[in-house]
Each structure stands twice: as C-alpha cells, then as structure tokens.
C-alpha cells in the first residue's frame, strides 16, 4: 500500500488548532503518512465570509494546521462535499438557492435541515460556487489529491429543474455521472487527482464512466466476510474491488475507528477481503464526535496501521498496542482487545412503548460485559489516563443501553405474569441514571481540557445526556403508573439493517375506536450483526378484548411480518383472519401461521425509491382479526 491515512471530521465538530496538531503528532507516531481532513464547509474564505466563526476555521488557521502536519512528514488531503452533505452550506441564506429541496420540498428523509442535504446539479450557480470555493480552499493544501465526497446524495435530482431533464430523456445516473465528470475537470484544472466515495454506485452505477485516474474510496463499517456488503439495504452483491480492477480504477479501503477501539471491522476486512486485492491505501475514518472524543479510538487507530503494515503477528503484538493506552496494564489491555462492541443502534430503549425480546447475540454481549465491567470500573477509578477514561465511558454507555433493555424485558415478563415489582425496577433505573451522569461529568472535564471555548455541534452533547435523563424519568413514570396489563407480540424477519422503513400498528378493542399504538422504526437494535433471522417485539396494550390490529408500513423499504399475537384477560390469542387494506402486500395469510413464513408489506427496491420518492409516502397495510 502507498497511503496510510487517518481522518478527522472537522465538519461535525470543530476542534482546536492545537488538538489537530496533537492528532497529527499521534498518527505520525503510529506509522501513518497521511492526514485526511473531512471539511464540508469547515473553512471560511473570502467568498464565504458569512460562515459562522464558531463552527469554522479561517484560512489562516487551516493553513497553520496543514503546514504543521506537512512539517512532520504527513500528506494532508482535504475532503470536500460538493453535492450531498452540503446541509451546512445550504443553511446560510446566501447559499440556500443552491439547494435541491428549498424549504423542505421533495426531501427524501427528515434530516433536520430546512433545505435538505443535497445541492441541485441542474442549477448552474452550483458549479460556479463549487469552483470558487474549492479553488480558494485548495490553495493551502499541497497534496496531489482532493476528495470531492459524492456520498449519500439522498435528495438527488428531485426539483422541477432536474425533473425537466429527466423528462427529456436523461436518467438520474446520467445527471450523477455528468456532475462527477464536472468535479473531475475542476480537480484536474487545479493540478490534483480526484478521490470520491462509491456507496451510491449501488443506485447509480457510474463507475464505468469515470476517468481512470479517479481514486475510489470504499467504506464498509460492519463485519465483512469474503466480499464487501452493500450499503443501502444490503442487496447489492457485487465484489466491488474485483469490479474496479476490471475497470482499471484504483481504490482505497475505509474502516471504522470504533469509539471503544473494537477491531471486528478492520480485522474482518484485513483477514477476509482486502489482501486479495491491491488497494492503494487504507483510511481509518472517524465521524461525528460532537458528543464524544477521538481518544477512545486511539488504540484502534494505531492497531489498524500496524495491522496493514504487517506489524501485528500475534495476539501479544495487539495487546501491547492496547496496553500503551491503559498505563501498561496487560490484563485491562487484553479485555479491551477482546471486547468487540458493535457500532450499535439501540432503537428500542423506551420500553414504556415497546420492548425488544432478547436474542443470542445481545445476550452474549451483555453476559460478556457483566463479567468485564467490574474490572474495567476498578481500573477506571485508579486511572487518570484520558484515553482509557474515554474508552471506558464508551463501553459503559453501551452496557447501560443493554441494561435498560434487560430491565425492559424483565418488566414485560412481569406484566405477563401479572405481578410487577416496581421498586426493584425503579432502583435499577435510578442507578443507570447516576452512571450516565458520571459519564457526562467525565465528558465535561475533557471538553474543558481539549475544547475550551468551542461549542458542541448543534448542542449534541447536552441533548444526548439530557435525553438519557429524560428517558429514564419517562420509563420510571411508566412503571409507577402502569395500568396496561395486556401485551401484543409481533414477530418480524430482518431483511436488512436500513431503518428507513416505518410502521404504525393500530389496535381496536371491542366496542371502542381504533387507536395507534406506536409509530416509527421496528428494526431490532443490533441490525449491524445479521439478517434473515426472526426478531420479536412486545407492546403494552390495554387488558381488553381485541377485535383487530392494523399493521401499516411506509417509508423506504418493506416489512416482513411473521406473526402477531395478543395477551389480554389472561388469554394469549392467535389471529383468526387477515385482509389487505392497501398498498403492496404479498402473502398476507402467512401472518396466521405459527411458523417462520412471512407476509411482505411495502416497496423494497432501494433503486426504485431513489428514482421515485413518492413510493415512501405510499402505505401498505393489513388488518388482522382476533374473532
């Protein structure tokens, strides 16, 4: 490999100039030769004088960073975003005219940004702005590479101008390719070589239209077997690097710098995939640290470059790296290296609404942490090492998420038995609230030490931990005031980890009006682990006779429904009949079977959704009767 690169995300959290310099020192000492700065709009220029100074760097500040990193022998590659992920640009009134979704029109997802995240390729002023801005910022970078982004353009080509081009015979793939070629022309005119992400080739496969000097950067942040899995709905089954070899394109691999330095992602990529190919480089990426710090990733970052440079030849070699960050304690280092926490998505912590049944992977993870946490905590109490403290708190936060779900499972089991021990459950939750407060205290100390005077992006830090506090209080109120002693059981098959499909189960009790139970995602917590298995959710309902349940599905994707059951008045009942209400429904009768067959609700094709956003608003629904 030629390029060994570590990344900083300066777009989603500003860091002090001094910290960025210290990070450059750190990665240089690990063996990296390149610093990858993800910027979006992080640099103020003459033409973007209106950028918020609290979120961005002056040209002089960024130049100081680049010059320092170069002085210690690092190449510094800027990564811009010139089409998607331009949300921070588009929030400014001076640039909102460049948006694809002005005032929220035609947005694909609720991303929290008024004008969406994507710029309009049919607006000639976009190319004018991008040319000006990239030219201004790139003058302070001396690398021969410029990364232009182009990942995740979810709102792409949806405005009237773009639709006019589509009606005149072009496809979205054509528009995407044309814009990528514009970017290539711009970068080439600056005497540089273009890099870009490849995730949207799964929607618009333009790789064969790209000039051969474009370098593809491919990210995969899950466990990788013998091929890279698809990003969007995991349905694209193409060996990406074999394909790029056939096209004559060079490529790099991006791995996930886990907050707790778990190594499953990079280990699986290294052992199972990348050694079959001649990748140009590796990038240890780190994203969105507005509520955390990079310190938790430091062992992983050093481990990654050592692995790819052939310096990890035994378990002892790996443990020695981890030991550097826990004051030489080999026992603690082995624990940290052993634990592989997923980049988890705990979607169902508020068991006042619904509870996720336990399953083997989560059970194993929880039991492993039950055993290791006392040792990790004891070392935390005797340690003032900021790296270890950050790692410990990241592991603890994950463990507390598991604990909340375990208490939820216990609560629902007690509801099913008809005897809830409120005091014991509430005491456990109060303890968890105190543990979250300790994490927040450590984060505040680190913030004052390393980011003094810098704000958390969008207030993420305060919002996250206020959210934890409010969550615990809400759950405690549910337990204290619980009068719902019925349960609905919903068995689903996990087809992918793309949590954009939403569901709304509604219930009608005999003699009453239909009412909604819940609205939102019904994907399980650890969607990063596996697919095609059954997972089960439980909902609190009234202790009344149920006439029917309506299950509605909308958004992007589909839901595979295996079975629905209810427990009321001491009687667990199976459905007796089902009817299709609307939308795309396949095999609805399968929900009546007590097996692993399933009905399909919704529109599953990611490409179809990308080309027709109206699909996401179409509801597919069935009515399930309990006569």
N, C-alpha and C positions, 0 to 999 in steps of 0.2 A: 504493500500500500504506500501511497505517496502522501496522503493528507490524514493527519490525526488531529481531530478537531473537537473542541468543547465549546458549548454555547452558553450565552447569557440572553435572557429575554428582557430587554430593556423597554419594550413596548408596554407590557402589562404590569411592570413595576420599575420605577426609577430607582437606581442605586447611586450611592455617592461615587464621585470620581475616584476617591481613594480606595473604595471597596473594589471597584472594577479593576484597578491596578493590582490590588492584592490577589484577585481572582486570576489575573494574568500570570502573576508570580506562581500561584498554586499550580495551574495547569502546566506551566513550563517545567516545574519541578517534577511533575508526574511523567513527563515524556511527550506531551503534546507539542505540535509545531504550528497549530493554527487556533485562533480565537474567532468564533462565529458570533457576530453581534446581530441579534434579531431586533429590528428597529421600528418597523412600520413608520410612524411619524415622530420618532423619538428625538429628532434633531431639528432645531429651529434654523431657518435660513433667511436670506434677505427677502425671498418671496413668500415665506410663511412666518413672518414676524409676529403674527397673531396667535401662534401656538402658545398654550399655557406653559409658563416657565416652570411651574411646579411638577409638571409631567415630563418635561423635555429638557434636552441639553442644548446649549449654544454650540455653534460651530467650533468655537474656541475650546470648549470643554471636551467635545468629542475628539477634536484634533489632539488634545493632550492625552486622551486615553489611547488613541491609535498610535501616536508617536512613542508612548511609553511601551506599549506591548511590542511594537516593532523593535524597539531598542534592546529588548531582552530575547529577541530571536523568534517572535511569533508573527506569522502572517495573519492579518486581520481582514476577514471577509464580511462585508455588510450584507444583511438580508433585508430587502425592502418588501413591501406588499404594494402591488400596482394595479390590482383589480379586486380580489376579495380581501378580507381583513383590512379594509380601509375605513372601518367604522369610526375610528378616532379622527381621521381626516374629515369625514362627512358630517361630523357633529358641529363643525365650525360653519357659520353662516356664509363665510367666504368661499366654501368648497361644497356646500350641500347640493349645488346644482349639478355636481358630477355623479350624484347617487342614482342607482338603478331604482331604488324604492323610496322616492321622496315622500316624506310624511307617512311612511309605513305602507304605502301602496304596494301590492304584489309581493310582500315578504313571504319567504318560504317558512321561516321559523320565527318564534318570538325570542329575539336575541337581546331585547332590552335597549336597542338603539333606535332612535326615532327614524333615521334614514337607512336602516339596514346596515349590512356589512360590505356590500358589493357596489363597485362603481359601474357606470354604463359604457360598454365598449362602442356603442353607436354615437356617443357624444364626442365630437372632435376635440372639445376642450379638455377631455380626459388625457388624450395623448400629449396635448400642449403642456398640461400641468405636470404629468409624469416625466416628460422630457426635461422640463425645467428643474423639478425637484431632485431627480436622480442625478442630474448633471451637477447641481450645486453641492449635494452631499458627497458624491463620489470623489470630489477633488481632494478630500482629506484622507481617502483610503488609497493605499498604494498596491494593494493586492491585484493580481491579474484576474480575479474573479468578482462577479457581482451576482448575488442571488436575488431573483425577482419575485419569489413566492409562487403565486398562482395556485395555492391550495385552497380547497373548500369554498369555491365560489357558489354557494348555495342559492343565492338570489340572481343567478346569472341570466341575462337576456330575457327579462320579463316585462320591460317597459314598452310603451307603444312604438318607440323608435326601433327597438330591437325586433318587435313582433312584425313590423313592416318588412324588415329584411327577411324574416323567416317566411312571411307570406310570399315574398318574391323569389323563393327557391333555395335560400340558404338554410343550413341546419345550425343548431347551437354548436355542434362540433366545428363547423366552418368558422363561426364567429370566434370561438375559443382559439382555434389554430391561427387565425389571422392576427389576433391580439398577441399571441405568443411570438409570432414572427415579428410583429412590431417591436416587442421587448428585445428580441434578439438583435434587431437592427440598431436599436438605441444603445444597447450594451456594447455591441461591436464598434459603433461610432466613437465610443469612449475608450477604445483600445482594450476592452476587457472581454472575458469569456463568461457566458451566461450559465447560471445554475437555476433549476426550478424543481418544485415538488411534482410528484407523479400521481397523487391519490385520485385526481379527477379524470385520469385516463380510464377509470372504471366506468365513467359516464360518457366521456367524450375521448375516444382513443385517437389522439393526435400524434402519438409518438413517431409514427412513420412519416409525418410531415415536417418534423423538426430537423434543422441543420445538424450535421454530425458533430459539430463542436459544442453542442449543448450538453451540459452535465446534469444527469437526472439524480435527484436526491430522493430516496425512497424511505419512508418511515413505517415502522411496524413496532408497536409498543406492547404487544401481548406475547404469550408463549408461541414460538414458531417451531413447527415441525420440519418437514422436508421442503416446504415451499412457503413463501410469504402469503399470509391470508389476505383476503380482500378487506378494504377499509369500510365500505358502506354496504351494510347488510351481509358482508362476508360471502357473497355469492359469486364473486369473480375468481375463477380458479385457473389463473394463468401464472406460470413461473416467470415473474417479472424480469429477473436478471437474464434468464435464458433468452427472453424476447428481446431485451436491449442488446444483447450480444449479436443476435441475428441482424438487428438494425444498424449495428456499428456505433452505438451510443455508449459513452462512458457513464458510470453511475457510482453513487455513494450510498452507504447504509446509515440511517439514523436510528439510534437506540434511545431508550427512555431512561434518563437519570432519575431513578426512583428516589423519592423523598427519604426513604428509610434504607437506601442502598441495597435493596433486594436485587438479585442478579439473574432471575429466571429469564428475563427478556434477552439480555446480552448473551448469556450462556447458551440459550437455545439457538439464537441467530448464529453465534460463532460455531457451535458444535454441529448444528443440523443443516445449516444453509450456506452461509457466505463463503466458506472455504472451497465450495465447488466452483466459485467464480473469481474473476479478477477485478474486484471493486477498486475504484480509485482512492477511496477513503472511508473513514468512519467518523460519525459525528455523535457525541454524547449530548443529547438535547435536554434542555430543562425549561419548563414552561410555567408561566402564571404563578409567580411567587409573591403575590400581593398579600397573602395571608401566611406566608412561611418564609424560610430562608434556604439558601443553597447548601448550607453546611451539612444537612442531612444526606446530601448526595455525594459528598466529598470522597468517602471510601469507594463508592461505585465508580466515580469518575476516574480515580486512579486505577482501580481494578480493570476498567474497560480498556484503557490504553495498554496496560501491561499484558492483558489477555491477547490483544491483537498484535502486539509486538513480540509475542512468544515468550513472555517472562513469567507466565503462570504455568508451571509444570507439575504442580502438586497442590493438594489441599492446604498444605502448610504455607506455600507461597501466598495463597489467597488470604489465609488467616493473618499472616504477617502484615499484609496491607491494612486489613481492618484494625489490627492491634495498634497501628500508628494513631488511630483516632479515638482510642479509649485508653490512653495512658499506658500502653503496652500490655494491658490485661488480656492474656490469650483466651481465658475462659469466656469473657464477655465478647471478644472478637469472634470466637467460634459460634456463639449464639447468633450474633448479628449476621454472620455469613450464612448460617444455616436457615434462618427465618426467611421465607420468601412470601412477603405480603403482596397481594395483588394491588394494582392501581384501581382500588375498589370504587364502586358506585353504590353506596348504600341508599337505595331508593325508598325503603320501607321501614324507617325508624319510628315513625309516629304510629305506634300500634293502637292509638285511640281511633284510628280509621281502619287499618288493616294490618294483618300480621303475616309474615312470611314463614312458612314451615321450614324447619331446619333441614339441611341436606348434607351429604357426606363431606364435601369439600369444606364447607363452612364449619362443620363440626370438628374436622381435623385441625383447621386453622385455630379455632377457639381453644381446643384442648392443648395445642402446642403453646399458645400464648399463656394459657392458665399456668403451665409449667414454668415458662421462662420469665414471666413478668416480675415475680418476686426478686429474682437475681438481678434483672436489669434495673429494677427500682432501687435495690440496695446500693448498687454501684452509682446510680444517679445521685443518691443522697450523699455520697462521699466524693463526688466529682465536680470540678468546675470547668470542665472542657466543653466549650460551646458547641463543637461538632457533635460530641456524644450526646449532650443535652438535647440538641435539635433532633438527632436520630431517635432518642428515647421518646421524646414527646410525639413524634410522628407515629411510632409504634403504639404508644399509649392511646393516641386518638383513634387509631384503627381498632384497638382492643375494646375501647369504650363503645364504639359502634356495634361491635359484636355483642357486648354486654347488654346494650339496650335491646337488641333484637332477641337475645336469650330471655330477658325479662318479659318481653312481649309474648314469646312462645309460652312461657310459664303462666302468664296472666290469662292467655286464651285457653290453655289447658284447664286452668282453674275455673274459668267461665263455663267450659264444657262440663266440668264435674259439678258445677253449681255451688262452689264454695271458694270465694276469693279472699286470700289473706292479704288485705290491703296494707297493713302496717309493714310487713316484711318487704313487699314490693316497693313501697314508697321509700323506705330506708335505703334500699339498694340504689334507687334513682337519685336520692339526695347525695349519696356517696359519689356517684358518677358526676353529678353537677359540681361537686367540690374538686374532683380530678380535672375537669375541664377548666376550672378557674385556675388551677396550678399551671396548666399548660399555657393559659393566657398570660399569667404572670411572667413566666419564662420568656414568652414571645415579646412582651412589653420591654423586658430588660434588654433583650437582643436588639429590639428596634431602637431603643435609646442609644445603644452602643454603636450600631452599624448604620442606622438610617435616621439619625437625629435630624429633625427639621424636614424630613421627607414624609409625604403622606402615603398611606396605603391606597393603592389604586382603587377608585370607586368605593373607598371605605370598606374594602373586603374583609380586613382583619376584624374590625369591630362587628361588622354584620355577621360574620361567621360565628363568633363566640357569643354574641347576643342571641343568635339563632339557636345555638345549643341550649342556652339558659332558658329561652322561651319554650323550646321543645320539651325539655324535662318538666317544666312547670305545667305545660299543657297535658302531658301524659299523667302527671300526678293528679291533676284535676279530673281526668277521665277515670282514673282508678277510684278516687274518692267518691265521685258522683255517679259511678256506673250503675245504670238501671237496665242496660241492654244485656239480656242473658241468652240471646239467640245467636247463632253463627251461620254464615254462608261459607261454603267451601268451594273454591274454584281451582280446578286443575288445568294447567296450560302446558304446551310443549314449547320449549325455547328454540326458535328457529335462527335467531341471530341476536347480537348484542346492540342493535341500533334502536335506541329507546325513543324514537320519534313517534311510533305508533301509540295512540292514546285510547283509553277505554272508559266507558261510563256504564257501570252496572246500575240498574234501577230495580226497585222492588215494589210489588203491590201486595199488601196484606189484604186478606179477605174483608170486604166491606169498607176499604179505605182508598184514597187516591194514590196513584203511582208516585214514588219519590226516588230521588237519586241517592245512591249510597256513597259514591266516590267518583271522581273524575281525574284522570291522569295516567301516567305510565303504570303498566302492570308487569314490567320486566323484573326478573329477580335481581338481587343485589350484586352478585358476583358474575355479571354477564361476561366478564373478560375471560372466564375459565373455559366454558364448554357450551356446546349447543346440542340440540336434539334430545335432551333429557326432559323429564317431566318435573315441573315445579308447582307448588301448591300455595295458594294464598287463602287467608281466612279473614272474614269481615264480621264486625259486630253488627247484629241486627236486633230488632225487637223480638220479644218472646211471644210472637203471634203467628197464627196460621198464615202461610204464604200461598197466594193464588198463582203468581208467576214472577219471573225475573226477566228483565230485558237486558241483554248484553250488546252495547253499541261500540263499534270500533271506528276510529277515524284517524287522520294524520297520515304520516308516511310509513307504509308497511302494512303487515297484516297480523292477525292474532290467531293462533292455533288453540282451539278450545277442546279439551278432552272431556271434562265432566263438571257438573255443578250439583251441589247437594246443600240441603239446609238442615239445621238442627233447631227446632223450636218445640216448646211444650214437652220436652223430654223425648222427642221423636226425631231421629235422623232420617230424612226422606230424600229419595232419588226423584228426578223429574219423570213425568209420565208422557209428555209430548212436547214437540217443538215446532215452531213455524218461522219462516223467513219473513222479516218485516221490510227490508230494503237493502240496496247495495249489492255487493258481490259476496255471496255466501256459497260455499261448497260443502256438501255433505253435512248439513245441519243435524241430521239424525244421529250422527256419531256421538253427540253430547249425551245421548240417552244410554249409551253403552258403558258398562263398568270395565273398560279396558283402556289400552293406550292408543286407540284410534282417535281421530280428532276432526272437528269441523274447522274450516278456514273462513275467516271474516276479514275483508279488506282487500287492498290492492298492493301486491307485494313488490312489484318491479321498481327498483330504485331509479333505473333509467327512465321509465315511464313517468315517474314522479318528477324527475328533473326536467323533463320536457313538457309536462303539463301539471302545473302547481295546483290546478283545481281539483285534482284527484284527492289531495289531502283534506279537502272540505267535505268529501262525499262520505256519508255514514253507511256503514254496513251493520245490520242488526238482526238479532234473532230474539224470539220470545219463548221462554222455557216455562212450561206449566207444571204445577205440582198439584194435580187434582186429587 
